Amino acid sequence: MAATLRFVLYLLALVALVTGLNVLMGGVGRLISTLTVGTPSAILIPAMVLEFIIPFVVYGMYWKLFKKDIAKSSAELA
């Protein structure tokens, strides 16, 4: 059971990482578009800000919740 839970936590971290990178890259693309083409419509500016903030918030929440499990897992591997 514990091994299954660790595997699920590993998959959750992987999904969060991939999703966060995708969202961050969307924000970078929107920023490049803003700099080269011009200012987008008003609703897309807060979306760009969220695309830069959300990946770091998700990473911080994950790290705060699971840092003990990560440390324990890495200690068991050594």
PyMOL commands that set and color helices and strands:
alter all, ss='L'
color gray80, all
select helices_A, chain A and resi 2-36+44-77
alter helices_A, ss='H'
color red, helices_A
deselect
rebuild
show_as cartoon
